[in-house]
């Protein structure tokens, strides 16, 4: 087993054994399919886990890696990391195609890419932007197949996450108080895109200075540390150790000065410090509240102005979103959308740097990015996520709780961040959705009932 309840695996084995004519191979395949998230073999699960671990490692140390590539004049080589996501997806698709048993997620993903990609071709007419956006959302698909392997990992991957989490904390402390890393403030050009690495905000106050440690940006660090902290806390049995991990994670995010991440993280970590029986309901409530805030905030604040201070710990950043970023984003969408279908896949954010650099808008809100990409369908996709959160858990409650905690943090941070554009956030978003899908799916209910009948 890799990070799963023994009881769940035993239930699956009983179910497979009960089926008339079930062979040894059928038993093994059934066990593997249940024990390894939404993958259907141990070999593929190992491939996904290995590539994902390498991907997280590159994400955690992206600043020094980009600096080395910058010195060597090989900035474009950073794109090789995408093979760690696209490669396993291609291998899985090929393996399932040879067996004539392709997972429905591929058909759903393909349909969404084609449809919303054609919308962008009709509104903007840039195929490269569609490919760019497809690369972004491929992280969600990869995460879906990983499912509990990522949000409730086995011993080896969990140990790796603990090491990365600790090193990230050390990097942030060094960057904040002791060392000015050589990669701070460098700018590289990849293709026609300007890339800032550990952006230098030129703030003299050491407590207010925004740092990234070994990550590429402070936003990256404010995503990495909380996500790993949530996964670690979900596995810790002692409440005192959970408090220590939670407090260290909050302190690390405080060093990055990313207020959105802090506000999203505190309630999630506080809930994870409670007894296990009290977590699921509170985390579901947290998810729904954050999702409503994510959708409502950029809508109800249109035309709102308020007094604000200056500095990284003031309300200046939220004011800039309300006064400039969000209205400009809605203006862009209204002028370029196709009926109720939005602008299309890649209709705002990063892909704009390929076809509308002068109109680039970071969106800075998950719902705005979703609406630009998918139009009115964004509401349906968010309602689907809402349904997964509220569905009764049939499988492992521990894995479902960990997935809900991850999802709650991402939705909370998504109120002020277009989180799908961050590789790690998109990966964990897909994993949380995949884990909840797996632990609440009806087929699992059928298997449990069959196992009970057999015994």
C-alpha positions in Angstrom: 0.0 0.0 0.0 1.1 3.6 -0.6 -0.5 6.0 1.8 -3.9 4.2 2.0 -6.0 2.5 4.6 -5.6 -1.2 5.0 -9.3 -1.6 5.3 -9.9 0.1 2.0 -7.5 -2.3 0.2 -9.0 -5.3 2.0 -12.5 -4.2 0.9 -11.4 -4.0 -2.7 -9.8 -7.4 -2.6 -12.9 -9.0 -1.2 -14.9 -7.3 -3.9 -12.7 -8.6 -6.7 -12.7 -12.1 -5.2 -16.5 -12.1 -5.0 -17.0 -11.4 -8.7 -17.8 -14.6 -10.6 -14.8 -16.0 -12.5 -12.4 -13.4 -11.1 -8.8 -14.5 -11.9 -5.6 -13.7 -10.0 -4.8 -11.1 -12.6 -8.2 -9.5 -12.2 -7.7 -9.4 -8.5 -4.3 -7.7 -8.8 -5.5 -5.2 -11.4 -8.6 -4.3 -9.2 -6.4 -3.8 -6.2 -4.0 -1.6 -8.1 -6.8 0.5 -9.6 -8.2 1.2 -6.1 -4.9 1.6 -4.3 -3.3 4.0 -6.8 -5.8 6.8 -7.2 -7.2 7.1 -10.7 -4.4 5.1 -12.3 -4.8 1.4 -13.3 -1.4 -0.1 -12.6 1.4 0.0 -10.1 4.0 0.7 -12.8 2.1 3.8 -14.1 1.5 4.9 -10.5 5.3 4.7 -9.9 6.0 6.7 -13.0 3.5 9.4 -12.1 4.9 9.7 -8.5 8.5 9.8 -9.6 7.9 12.5 -12.3 5.7 14.5 -9.8 8.4 14.4 -7.2 10.9 15.7 -9.7 8.4 18.3 -10.8 7.9 19.5 -7.2 11.7 19.6 -6.7 12.2 21.7 -9.7 9.4 24.0 -8.6 10.9 24.4 -5.1 14.4 25.2 -6.5 13.4 27.0 -9.7 15.2 30.3 -8.8 18.7 28.7 -8.6 18.0 26.4 -11.6 16.9 29.4 -13.7 20.0 31.3 -12.5 22.3 28.5 -13.7 20.5 28.3 -17.0 20.8 32.1 -17.3 24.5 31.9 -16.8 24.9 29.2 -19.4 22.6 31.0 -21.9 20.2 28.1 -21.9 17.1 29.7 -20.5 14.8 27.7 -22.7 15.8 24.5 -21.1 13.5 25.2 -18.2 10.7 24.0 -20.4 12.1 20.5 -20.1 10.3 20.3 -16.8 6.9 20.1 -18.7 7.9 16.7 -19.9 7.5 15.5 -16.4 3.8 16.3 -16.7 3.1 15.7 -20.4 5.2 12.6 -20.6 3.3 10.4 -18.0 0.0 11.6 -19.5 1.1 10.5 -22.9 2.4 7.1 -21.6 -0.8 6.5 -19.7 -2.9 7.4 -22.8 -0.9 5.1 -25.0 -1.0 2.2 -22.5 -4.8 2.5 -22.2 -5.3 2.9 -25.9 -3.5 -0.4 -26.5 -6.0 -2.0 -24.2 -8.9 -0.1 -25.8 -9.8 1.2 -22.4 -9.1 4.9 -22.2 -10.1 6.7 -19.0 -13.1 9.1 -19.5 -11.1 11.9 -18.1 -9.1 12.0 -21.3 -12.3 12.4 -23.4 -13.6 15.1 -21.1 -10.3 17.0 -21.1 -10.0 16.7 -24.9 -13.5 17.9 -25.5 -13.0 20.9 -23.3 -9.6 21.8 -24.9 -11.1 21.5 -28.4 -14.3 23.4 -27.7 -12.8 26.3 -25.7 -9.7 26.3 -27.9 -11.9 26.9 -30.9 -13.6 29.7 -29.1 -10.2 31.5 -28.7 -9.4 30.8 -32.4 -12.7 32.6 -33.2 -12.1 35.5 -30.8 -8.3 36.0 -30.9 -7.1 33.6 -33.6 -3.8 32.5 -31.9 -3.1 28.8 -31.9 0.1 29.2 -29.9 -1.9 30.8 -27.1 -4.2 27.8 -27.1 -1.2 25.4 -26.8 0.2 27.6 -24.0 -3.1 27.4 -22.1 -3.4 23.7 -22.7 0.0 23.2 -21.1 -1.3 25.1 -18.1 -4.4 23.0 -17.6 -2.6 19.7 -18.3 -1.3 20.0 -14.7 -4.9 19.7 -13.5 -5.4 16.5 -15.6 -2.1 15.0 -14.2 -3.2 15.9 -10.7 -6.6 14.2 -11.3 -4.9 10.9 -12.1 -2.6 11.2 -9.1 -5.5 11.9 -6.8 -4.7 10.6 -3.3 -1.1 9.7 -4.3 -0.4 13.5 -4.0 -2.8 14.8 -1.3 -2.4 11.7 0.8 1.0 10.3 -0.3 2.9 7.2 0.7 5.9 7.1 3.0 8.6 7.9 0.5 6.8 10.8 -1.2 5.7 12.1 2.1 9.3 12.0 3.4 10.4 13.9 0.2 7.7 16.5 0.8 8.9 17.0 4.4 12.4 17.5 3.2 11.3 20.0 0.5 9.1 21.8 3.1 12.0 22.1 5.5 14.4 23.4 2.9 11.8 25.9 1.7 11.6 27.3 5.2 15.4 27.6 5.5 15.5 29.3 2.1 12.9 31.9 3.1 14.7 32.6 6.4 18.1 33.0 4.7 16.6 35.2 2.0 14.8 37.4 4.6 17.4 37.9 7.2 20.9 36.7 6.2 21.7 36.5 2.5 20.9 38.2 -0.7 20.8 35.4 -3.2 22.6 36.0 -6.5 19.4 35.3 -8.5 17.4 38.0 -6.8 16.0 40.4 -9.3 17.4 38.8 -12.5 15.3 38.9 -15.7 15.5 36.3 -18.4 13.9 36.3 -21.8 12.5 33.0 -23.0 11.2 33.3 -26.6 9.5 36.7 -26.5 8.5 36.5 -22.8 10.2 38.4 -20.0 10.6 36.4 -16.9 11.3 37.8 -13.4 13.2 35.5 -11.0 12.8 36.3 -7.3 11.7 39.8 -8.1 13.4 42.6 -6.2 10.8 45.0 -4.8 13.4 47.3 -3.4 11.8 47.5 0.0 14.4 48.4 2.7 12.4 47.3 5.8 13.6 43.7 6.5 10.2 42.6 7.8 8.3 44.0 4.9 10.8 42.9 2.2 9.1 40.3 -0.1 11.2 37.2 -0.5 11.0 33.9 -2.4 13.8 31.8 -1.0 14.7 29.1 -3.5 11.4 29.4 -5.4 11.0 31.6 -8.5 8.7 34.2 -6.8 7.1 35.0 -3.4 3.8 33.7 -4.8 5.4 30.4 -5.6 6.8 30.1 -2.1 3.4 31.1 -0.6 1.8 28.2 -2.6 4.5 25.6 -2.0 4.9 25.8 1.8 1.1 25.8 2.6 0.3 22.9 0.3 3.1 20.8 1.6 2.3 21.9 5.2 -1.4 20.8 4.8 -0.4 17.4 3.4 2.1 16.9 6.3 -0.4 18.0 8.9 -3.0 15.6 7.5 -0.6 12.7 8.3 0.5 13.9 11.8 -1.3 12.1 14.6 -0.1 14.3 17.5 -1.9 17.6 17.8 1.2 19.3 19.2 3.3 18.4 16.2 0.4 19.6 13.9 0.4 22.9 15.7 4.2 23.2 15.2 3.9 22.4 11.4 1.0 24.8 11.1 2.7 27.6 12.9 5.9 27.2 10.9 3.9 27.2 7.6 2.1 30.4 8.6 5.4 32.1 9.7 7.0 31.1 6.4 4.1 32.6 4.4 4.3 35.7 6.5 7.9 36.1 5.4 6.7 36.2 1.8 4.2 39.0 2.7 1.6 37.3 0.6 -1.5 38.3 2.5 -4.0 36.3 0.4 -2.1 33.1 1.2 -2.0 33.9 4.9 -5.7 34.6 5.1 -6.6 31.4 3.2 -4.1 29.3 5.2 -5.0 30.2 8.8 -8.5 28.8 8.9 -7.5 25.6 7.1 -4.6 25.0 9.5 -6.7 25.8 12.5 -9.3 23.2 11.4 -6.5 20.6 10.9 -5.4 21.1 14.5 -8.9 19.9 15.7 -9.8 16.3 16.3 -10.3 14.3 13.1 -14.0 13.9 13.6 -14.6 17.6 13.6 -12.6 18.5 10.4 -14.7 17.3 7.5 -17.8 19.5 8.1 -15.7 22.6 8.9 -13.5 22.1 5.8 -16.5 21.7 3.6 -17.9 24.9 5.0 -14.6 26.6 4.5 -14.5 25.5 0.8 -18.0 26.8 0.1 -17.3 30.2 1.8 -14.1 30.6 -0.1 -15.7 29.6 -3.4 -18.5 32.1 -2.9 -16.0 34.8 -2.0 -13.9 33.9 -5.1 -16.9 34.4 -7.4 -18.6 37.3 -5.6 -15.6 39.5 -4.7 -14.7 40.7 -8.2 -18.4 41.3 -9.0 -19.8 43.1 -5.9 -16.7 45.4 -5.6 -17.1 46.9 -9.1 -16.9 50.7 -8.8 -16.0 50.4 -5.1 -13.3 52.9 -3.7 -12.0 53.0 -0.2 -9.2 54.6 1.8 -6.1 52.5 2.1 -2.5 52.7 3.4 0.7 51.9 1.6 3.1 49.0 2.0 3.0 45.3 1.7 0.9 44.8 4.9 -1.7 47.4 4.0 -4.9 47.1 2.0 -3.2 48.7 -1.0 -2.9 45.4 -3.0 -6.6 44.5 -2.7 -7.5 48.1 -3.5 -5.4 47.9 -6.7 -7.3 44.7 -7.7 -10.7 46.3 -7.0 -9.9 49.6 -8.7 -7.7 48.5 -11.6 -7.0 44.8 -12.2 -10.5 43.3 -12.0 -12.4 46.1 -13.8 -9.8 46.0 -16.6 -10.1 42.2 -16.8 -13.9 42.4 -17.1 -13.5 45.1 -19.8 -11.1 42.9 -21.8 -13.5 39.9 -21.5 -16.6 42.0 -22.5 -14.8 43.4 -25.6 -13.5 40.0 -26.8 -15.8 37.3 -25.6 -18.0 35.2 -28.0 -21.5 35.3 -26.7 -21.6 33.4 -23.4 -18.5 31.3 -24.2 -15.9 33.8 -22.9 -12.7 34.7 -24.7 -11.7 31.1 -25.0 -8.9 28.9 -23.6 -6.0 31.3 -22.9 -8.3 34.3 -23.0 -6.5 36.2 -20.2 -3.3 36.1 -18.1 -0.1 34.5 -19.3 -1.2 33.7 -22.8 -1.9 37.4 -23.4 1.8 38.0 -23.5 1.8 36.1 -26.8 -0.9 38.1 -28.6 -1.7 41.2 -26.6 1.3 42.2 -24.5 0.0 45.8 -24.1 -3.3 44.5 -22.7 -1.8 41.9 -20.4 -3.9 41.4 -17.3 -3.0 38.9 -14.6 -6.7 38.5 -13.6 -5.7 37.9 -10.0 -8.9 36.0 -9.3 -9.7 32.4 -10.1 -13.2 33.0 -11.2 -12.2 35.8 -13.6 -9.7 33.5 -15.2 -12.2 30.7 -15.4 -14.8 32.9 -17.0 -12.3 34.3 -19.5 -11.3 30.8 -20.4 -14.7 29.0 -20.3 -17.4 31.7 -20.2 -20.7 30.7 -18.6 -19.4 27.1 -18.4 -17.1 28.2 -15.7 -20.1 28.3 -13.4 -20.9 24.7 -14.2 -17.4 23.6 -13.6 -17.3 25.4 -10.2 -20.7 23.8 -9.3 -19.2 20.4 -10.1 -16.4 21.0 -7.7 -18.9 22.2 -5.1 -20.9 19.0 -5.6 -17.7 16.9 -5.0 -17.1 18.7 -1.8 -20.6 18.1 -0.5 -21.0 14.5 -1.6 -20.9 11.9 1.1 -17.6 10.1 1.5 -17.8 6.4 0.7 -14.1 5.6 0.7 -11.4 6.9 3.1 -12.5 9.8 5.2 -8.8 10.7 5.9 -7.9 11.0 2.2 -11.1 13.0 1.5 -10.4 15.3 4.4 -6.9 16.0 3.1 -8.2 16.7 -0.4 -10.9 19.1 1.0 -8.2 20.9 3.1 -6.0 21.4 0.0 -9.0 22.6 -2.1 -10.1 25.0 0.6 -6.7 26.7 0.7 -6.5 26.9 -3.1 -10.0 28.4 -3.4 -9.2 30.9 -0.6 -6.0 32.0 -2.2 -7.9 32.0 -5.6 -9.9 35.0 -4.5 -6.8 37.2 -5.2 -4.8 34.9 -7.5 -5.5 33.2 -10.9 -4.2 30.0 -9.3 -4.6 27.7 -12.4 -1.6 29.6 -14.0 0.6 28.3 -11.2 1.9 24.8 -12.0 1.9 23.5 -8.5 -1.5 25.0 -7.6 -3.0 23.5 -10.7 -1.4 20.1 -10.0 -2.8 20.0 -6.4 -6.2 21.3 -7.6 -6.5 18.4 -10.0 -5.3 16.0 -7.2 -7.9 17.3 -4.8 -10.6 17.0 -7.4 -9.4 13.5 -8.3 -9.2 12.3 -4.7 -12.7 13.6 -3.9 -14.1 12.0 -7.1 -12.5 8.7 -6.1 -13.6 8.7 -2.5 -17.2 9.8 -3.2 -17.8 7.8 -6.5 -20.9 5.6 -6.7 -18.9 2.7 -8.1 -17.0 2.5 -4.8 -20.4 2.3 -3.0 -21.3 -0.7 -5.3 -17.9 -2.3 -4.5 -18.4 -1.9 -0.7 -21.9 -3.3 -0.9 -20.7 -6.3 -3.0 -17.9 -6.9 -0.5 -20.4 -6.8 2.4 -22.7 -9.2 0.6 -19.9 -11.6 -0.1 -18.9 -11.7 3.5 
